[in-house]
C-alpha cells in the first residue's frame, strides 16, 4: 500500500494501514513553510521535517518510548515550538547527506513498519492560482479560498526513484485525508507522481476530509473535492467519505459512505478507516 499526503490526515491513514500490512510506503508533501518545520528549513536548508516526523511516529509501535519522545514539543526557551523529533530528523538528514538515508535511519531506530519517503528531495515552494491572483507558500495558500490550481516552484522538481517504484507496484494507493490543496495535491503536484499513479495496476482511493476546511475548501462537497483531483491529473477509482459532515454533491466516481470519525467528531478513527481500506484490498 502507498499513502500520499501530509500532516495529521496522512498520519491517520498510516495508523490504519499499519494494522493491515507491513508493506506500506508513505509519500509525504514537503512544501511546509510554517512553524518549527519552516524555521528549520530556513535555518538548515533541509526538507521541512514536521510531516515526515508525524508519519514516522504513526508507523512506529504504539508503545514506543522513542516515538513518544519524537512527539515531545518544547514550550519555552530558544527551542520553544520545536519538537524533539523535528530536531533529530533535521540532524539525521543533514548527517546522512541524503534525506532518504536519514529517514530510513530514523525508521530503523523507531521500529517503523514500512517506509516514509518525501514526495521530492528538493526544496520546493507551494504556489496556488486563486480567483484573487497567485499566492506563494503553504501557509499563505492555506489562508485562501477559491483555489483553482496548485503547483510547485521549481516546476522541475522530481519524485525520487523509490517513490515512483512504490506507487507503480502498489495494490492500493490512498490519497488523504488531509488538506486538499496544501497536503494531498501538494504531494501529487510533484512531477512524475500522477504518471506513476496512472501506471499502477492497483486501485486508487481518495479518503475525503470529514468536513470542509475553512477557508481552503469552504463550501466544498465531496464532488468538488473529486473534481479538484481530476483537474490535477488524478483519476481515483473510488472515494470514501463520512456523510455526517459533508454533502455528497455530484461525485464522478463510485463512493463508499461510512462512519469514519472518532467519538469527538474531529478526526478519522483509525480502526473504522482500516475496516474500509481492508475491504478495498479484497
C-alpha positions in Angstrom: 0.0 0.0 0.0 1.1 3.6 -0.7 -0.4 6.6 1.1 0.1 10.1 -0.1 -0.5 13.5 1.5 0.8 15.3 4.6 0.1 16.4 8.1 -2.3 14.8 10.6 -4.5 13.4 7.9 -1.8 11.2 6.4 -0.7 10.1 9.8 -4.3 8.9 10.5 -4.2 6.8 7.3 -0.9 5.3 8.3 -2.2 4.3 11.8 -5.0 2.5 9.9 -2.9 0.7 7.3 -0.2 -0.4 9.7 -2.7 -2.8 11.1 -3.3 -4.3 7.7 0.2 -4.7 6.3 3.9 -4.0 6.9 4.4 -3.3 3.2 3.3 0.4 3.4 5.1 3.4 2.0 4.1 7.0 3.0 4.8 9.6 0.4 4.9 13.0 2.2 4.5 16.5 0.9 7.5 18.6 1.8 6.1 22.1 0.9 5.5 23.1 4.6 6.9 26.5 5.4 5.3 27.2 8.8 6.1 26.6 12.5 9.1 24.5 13.6 9.4 22.9 10.1 9.6 26.2 8.4 12.2 27.6 10.9 14.4 24.5 10.5 14.0 24.5 6.7 15.2 28.2 6.5 18.0 27.8 9.0 19.5 24.5 7.8 18.3 24.4 4.2 16.8 20.9 4.7 13.4 19.4 3.9 10.8 20.5 6.5 10.7 17.6 9.0 7.4 18.0 10.7 5.1 15.9 8.4 7.8 13.4 7.9 8.1 13.0 11.7 4.3 12.6 12.1 4.3 9.8 9.6 7.3 8.0 11.2 5.6 8.2 14.6 2.3 6.9 13.1 4.1 3.8 11.7 6.1 3.1 14.9 4.9 0.7 17.6 2.2 2.5 19.6 4.1 2.0 22.9 7.5 3.1 21.6 9.2 5.4 24.1 11.3 6.9 21.3 8.2 7.6 19.2 6.7 9.4 22.3 9.9 11.4 22.7 9.8 12.3 19.0 6.4 13.9 19.5 7.6 16.0 22.5 7.4 19.7 21.9 9.5 22.3 23.8 7.4 25.2 25.1 10.0 27.6 26.5 13.4 29.0 25.8 15.3 29.0 22.5 13.8 25.7 21.5 10.2 26.8 22.1 7.9 25.5 19.4 10.3 22.8 18.1 9.5 19.1 18.6 12.4 16.8 19.6 11.6 14.6 16.6 12.0 17.6 14.2 15.4 18.4 15.6 16.5 14.8 15.5 15.3 14.3 11.9 16.9 17.6 10.8 20.3 16.4 12.1 19.9 12.8 10.7 19.1 14.1 7.3 22.0 16.6 7.4 24.5 14.0 8.8 23.4 11.4 6.2 23.9 13.9 3.4 20.7 12.5 1.8 17.2 13.0 3.2 16.0 9.4 2.3 19.0 7.8 4.1 18.3 10.0 7.1 14.7 9.0 7.2 15.5 5.3 6.7 17.8 5.5 9.8 15.1 7.2 11.8 12.7 4.5 10.8 15.1 1.8 11.9 15.5 3.5 15.3 11.8 3.8 15.7 11.0 0.3 14.6 8.8 1.6 11.9 6.6 -0.8 9.9 7.0 0.3 6.3 8.9 3.3 4.9 8.5 7.1 4.9 9.6 9.0 1.8 9.5 12.6 0.8 7.5 13.4 -2.4 10.6 15.1 -3.6 14.1 15.7 -2.1 14.3 19.2 -3.5 13.3 22.3 -1.5 10.0 23.4 -3.1 7.5 26.2 -2.6 3.8 25.6 -3.0 2.1 28.1 -5.4 -1.6 28.5 -5.9 -3.7 30.1 -8.6 -6.8 31.7 -7.0 -9.6 33.9 -8.1 -7.7 36.8 -6.4 -4.4 36.0 -8.2 -1.3 33.9 -7.4 -0.3 33.0 -3.9 3.0 31.5 -2.8 3.9 29.5 0.3 1.9 26.7 2.0 0.8 28.9 5.0 -0.3 31.7 2.7 -2.2 29.2 0.4 -4.0 27.7 3.4 -5.4 31.1 4.2 -7.2 31.4 0.8 -10.4 30.1 -0.6 -11.4 29.8 -4.3 -8.2 28.0 -5.1 -8.1 26.9 -8.7 -4.8 25.0 -9.0 -1.6 24.4 -7.1 1.9 23.7 -8.4 5.4 23.7 -7.1 8.4 26.0 -7.6 10.7 25.0 -9.1 8.5 23.2 -11.6 11.2 20.7 -12.5 11.4 19.1 -9.0 11.2 15.3 -9.4 10.0 12.4 -7.3 12.7 10.1 -6.0 13.0 6.7 -7.7 11.8 4.8 -4.6 8.6 6.8 -4.6 7.8 6.0 -8.2 8.7 2.4 -7.7 6.4 2.1 -4.7 3.5 3.7 -6.4 3.8 1.6 -9.6 3.9 -1.6 -7.6 1.1 -0.8 -5.1 -2.0 -2.9 -4.7 -3.8 0.1 -3.1 -3.0 3.8 -3.4 -4.6 6.0 -0.7 -4.9 9.8 -1.1 -5.8 11.7 2.0 -7.4 12.6 4.3 -6.0 16.0 4.8 -5.9 19.5 3.4 -7.0 19.1 -0.2 -4.7 21.7 -1.8 -1.9 22.1 0.7 -1.4 18.4 1.7 -2.9 16.0 -0.8 -2.4 17.9 -4.0 0.9 19.4 -2.8 2.2 15.8 -2.8 0.6 14.9 -6.1 1.9 18.1 -7.7 5.5 16.7 -7.8 6.2 15.8 -11.5 6.1 12.1 -12.1 3.7 11.1 -9.3 0.5 11.4 -11.3 2.0 9.4 -14.1 3.0 6.7 -11.6 -0.5 6.6 -10.2 -2.0 6.2 -13.6 0.5 3.4 -14.5 -0.1 1.5 -11.3 -2.3 -1.6 -11.6 -3.6 -1.0 -8.1 -6.8 0.8 -7.1 -6.6 4.5 -6.1 -8.9 5.6 -3.3 -9.5 9.1 -2.1 -10.3 9.5 1.6 -12.1 12.8 2.0 -11.9 15.1 4.9 -14.7 14.9 7.4 -15.9 18.4 6.6 -14.9 21.5 4.6 -11.7 23.1 5.8 -12.1 26.8 6.3 -11.1 28.8 4.3 -9.2 26.4 2.0 -12.2 24.3 0.9 -15.1 26.4 2.2 -18.3 25.3 0.6 -16.9 22.2 -0.9 -18.8 19.0 -1.1 -17.4 15.5 -2.0 -18.0 16.0 -5.7 -16.0 19.2 -5.7 -13.1 17.5 -3.9 -13.0 14.8 -6.6 -13.2 17.5 -9.4 -10.2 19.2 -7.9 -8.3 15.8 -8.1 -9.3 15.3 -11.7 -8.2 18.9 -12.6 -4.7 18.0 -11.2 -4.5 14.8 -13.2 -5.7 12.3 -10.6 -8.4 9.9 -11.6 -9.3 8.0 -8.4 -11.2 4.7 -8.6 -13.3 5.2 -5.5 -13.9 7.9 -2.8 -14.5 7.2 0.8 -16.4 9.8 3.0 -18.4 10.3 6.1 -21.8 11.8 5.2 -22.3 13.2 8.7 -20.2 16.3 8.0 -20.0 16.6 4.2 -22.6 16.8 1.4 -22.1 14.3 -1.5 -22.7 16.8 -4.3 -22.2 15.1 -7.7 -19.2 12.8 -7.5 -17.9 11.4 -10.8 -16.6 8.2 -9.3 -18.1 5.4 -7.1 -18.5 6.4 -3.5 -18.3 4.5 -0.2 -20.3 6.1 2.6 -19.1 5.1 6.1 -19.0 6.3 9.7 -15.3 7.3 9.9 -14.9 9.8 12.7 -13.8 9.5 16.3 -16.4 10.0 19.1 -15.4 13.7 19.3 -16.1 14.1 15.6 -12.8 15.9 15.0 -10.7 13.3 13.3 -10.8 10.0 11.5 -10.9 6.9 13.6 -8.0 4.6 12.6 -10.0 1.4 13.2 -13.0 2.5 11.3 -10.9 3.6 8.3 -8.9 0.4 8.5 -12.1 -1.6 8.1 -13.0 0.3 4.9 -9.5 0.0 3.4 -9.3 -3.7 4.2 -12.5 -4.3 2.2 -11.0 -2.4 -0.7 -7.9 -4.6 -0.6 -10.2 -7.6 -1.0 
